[in-house]
C-alpha cells in the first residue's frame, strides 16, 4: 500500500505534540485600575454645593460655608479671586440652563418663556359661579347611533369577485355576450 515514494515523503512529516516540547507563552499584561467614580457619565451632573437649601446631607455642602473653608485653607487665592461673597442670583440662573440643549440656551430666552408660562397660567384661571350649569358637550349632543339610522349599518360589505385576467375568453366573473357565464 505504501510505496517507497510515500515513505520518503512522510519521513519529513512530524506531529507537533509528540515530536516537540509544548511551549507556553506568557500571558498578556492587563493593567487594572479602579474607577474613580461608580458612574463616570452621571458624575458630572451631580451637584455637591447647594445654595439656600435647608435640608443638606453629606457629601453635599452649603456654598457659603464651603467658601469660608476655602478662604481659611488658602488665604492668598481667596484674596485674589474670592474677595466677594457668592452671588446667589447668578448661581440660580446658571442652574436654569442645566440640561438644556445648545439651541435652548443660545437662541431661546428661557426666563422670558418661564414668565410667559406663569402669566398664561394665571390668566387661564377662571372661577365659575356656584349656580353655573355646564351644558352638554357638542360631541355628546350630535352623536347618532348608526343602528338607529339603519339596521344594516354594521353588516359586512359583500365580496365582489374580480374578473380573471388569466381566462383566455375573459368571461369568468362577468356575463358573456349572450348573458351566459
C-alpha positions as CSV (number, residue, x, y, z in Angstrom):
1,X,0.0,0.0,0.0
2,X,2.7,2.5,0.9
3,X,5.2,2.9,-1.8
4,X,8.8,3.9,-1.4
5,X,8.0,7.5,-2.5
6,X,5.3,7.8,0.1
7,X,7.7,6.7,2.8
8,X,10.2,9.3,1.7
9,X,7.6,12.0,1.7
10,X,6.2,11.0,5.1
11,X,9.6,10.8,6.6
12,X,9.8,14.6,7.0
13,X,6.3,15.0,8.4
14,X,6.1,15.5,12.2
15,X,3.4,15.5,14.8
16,X,3.8,18.7,16.8
17,X,2.7,17.4,20.3
18,X,4.7,14.2,20.1
19,X,7.9,15.4,18.4
20,X,8.3,18.8,20.1
21,X,8.0,20.1,23.6
22,X,4.9,22.3,24.2
23,X,5.9,25.8,24.9
24,X,3.5,28.0,26.8
25,X,3.7,31.7,26.2
26,X,3.4,34.4,28.8
27,X,0.0,35.9,29.5
28,X,-0.8,39.4,28.3
29,X,-0.2,42.1,30.8
30,X,-3.5,43.7,31.5
31,X,-3.2,46.7,33.8
32,X,-6.2,47.1,36.1
33,X,-7.1,50.3,37.8
34,X,-10.2,51.0,39.8
35,X,-12.6,53.7,38.5
36,X,-12.7,56.9,40.5
37,X,-16.5,57.1,40.2
38,X,-19.0,54.3,40.1
39,X,-20.9,56.0,37.3
40,X,-18.5,58.3,35.4
41,X,-21.0,59.6,33.0
42,X,-23.6,60.8,35.5
43,X,-21.0,62.0,38.0
44,X,-20.5,65.3,36.1
45,X,-24.2,66.1,36.6
46,X,-24.1,65.8,40.4
47,X,-24.2,69.0,42.5
48,X,-22.1,69.0,45.7
49,X,-22.7,72.6,46.5
50,X,-26.2,73.9,47.3
51,X,-27.4,77.5,47.7
52,X,-30.2,78.2,50.2
53,X,-31.2,74.6,50.8
54,X,-32.3,73.9,54.4
55,X,-32.0,70.1,54.1
56,X,-28.3,69.4,53.3
57,X,-26.8,66.0,53.8
58,X,-23.2,64.9,53.2
59,X,-21.5,64.9,50.6
60,X,-23.5,68.0,49.6
61,X,-22.3,71.2,51.3
62,X,-23.7,74.7,51.7
63,X,-22.0,77.0,49.2
64,X,-21.3,79.9,51.6
65,X,-19.8,77.6,54.3
66,X,-17.6,75.9,51.7
67,X,-16.4,79.3,50.5
68,X,-15.3,80.1,54.1
69,X,-13.4,76.8,54.3
70,X,-11.6,77.6,51.1
71,X,-10.7,81.1,52.3
72,X,-9.3,79.7,55.5
73,X,-7.3,76.9,53.7
74,X,-5.7,79.2,51.1
75,X,-5.8,82.9,52.0
76,X,-3.6,84.0,49.1
77,X,-6.0,82.6,46.5
78,X,-9.0,83.9,48.4
79,X,-7.6,87.4,48.4
80,X,-7.1,87.2,44.6
81,X,-10.3,85.5,43.5
82,X,-12.8,85.1,46.3
83,X,-13.0,88.6,47.9
84,X,-16.7,88.9,47.0
85,X,-19.5,86.8,48.5
86,X,-21.3,84.3,46.3
87,X,-24.0,85.8,44.1
88,X,-27.0,83.6,44.7
89,X,-29.0,85.1,41.8
90,X,-26.3,84.2,39.2
91,X,-25.9,80.7,40.6
92,X,-29.7,80.1,40.3
93,X,-29.7,81.4,36.7
94,X,-26.9,79.0,35.8
95,X,-28.9,76.2,37.2
96,X,-31.8,77.2,34.9
97,X,-29.6,76.2,31.9
98,X,-28.5,72.8,33.1
99,X,-30.0,70.0,31.0
100,X,-30.9,72.4,28.2
101,X,-29.8,72.0,24.6
102,X,-27.5,74.5,22.8
103,X,-30.5,75.7,20.9
104,X,-32.5,76.4,24.0
105,X,-29.6,78.2,25.7
106,X,-28.3,80.2,22.8
107,X,-31.4,81.1,20.8
108,X,-34.4,80.7,23.2
109,X,-35.0,83.1,26.1
110,X,-35.6,80.6,28.9
111,X,-36.5,83.2,31.5
112,X,-38.9,85.0,29.2
113,X,-40.5,81.7,28.3
114,X,-41.0,80.9,32.0
115,X,-42.5,84.3,32.7
116,X,-44.9,83.8,29.8
117,X,-46.0,80.4,31.0
118,X,-46.6,81.8,34.5
119,X,-48.7,84.7,33.1
120,X,-50.7,82.3,30.9
121,X,-51.4,80.0,33.8
122,X,-52.6,83.0,35.9
123,X,-54.8,84.3,33.1
124,X,-56.2,80.8,32.5
125,X,-57.7,80.5,36.0
126,X,-61.4,81.3,35.8
127,X,-63.8,80.9,38.7
128,X,-67.3,79.9,37.6
129,X,-70.3,80.9,39.7
130,X,-71.6,78.2,42.0
131,X,-75.0,78.0,40.2
132,X,-73.4,77.6,36.8
133,X,-74.9,74.8,34.7
134,X,-72.3,73.1,32.4
135,X,-74.1,72.3,29.1
136,X,-73.9,69.1,27.2
137,X,-70.8,68.8,25.0
138,X,-71.3,69.1,21.3
139,X,-70.0,65.6,20.6
140,X,-72.5,64.0,23.1
141,X,-75.3,66.1,21.7
142,X,-74.6,65.5,18.0
143,X,-73.7,61.8,18.2
144,X,-76.2,59.5,16.5
145,X,-76.0,55.7,16.8
146,X,-75.7,54.1,13.3
147,X,-78.0,51.2,14.3
148,X,-80.8,53.7,14.9
149,X,-80.4,55.1,11.4
150,X,-80.1,51.8,9.7
151,X,-80.4,48.2,10.9
152,X,-77.7,47.1,8.4
153,X,-75.1,49.7,9.4
154,X,-72.7,47.1,10.8
155,X,-73.2,44.4,8.2
156,X,-70.1,43.5,6.3
157,X,-70.0,44.5,2.7
158,X,-70.5,41.7,0.1
159,X,-67.4,40.4,-1.5
160,X,-67.2,41.1,-5.3
161,X,-65.3,38.5,-7.3
162,X,-62.8,40.3,-9.6
163,X,-62.5,39.2,-13.2
164,X,-59.9,36.6,-14.0
165,X,-57.4,38.1,-16.5
166,X,-55.8,34.6,-17.0
167,X,-59.0,33.3,-18.7
168,X,-58.5,33.3,-22.4
169,X,-62.0,34.4,-23.2
170,X,-62.2,36.9,-20.3
171,X,-65.7,35.7,-19.4
172,X,-65.0,34.4,-15.9
173,X,-66.7,36.6,-13.3
174,X,-68.8,38.6,-15.7
175,X,-71.7,37.9,-18.0
176,X,-70.8,37.0,-21.6
177,X,-72.4,38.3,-24.9
178,X,-75.5,36.1,-24.6
179,X,-75.8,36.7,-20.8
180,X,-74.4,33.2,-20.2
181,X,-71.5,32.6,-18.0
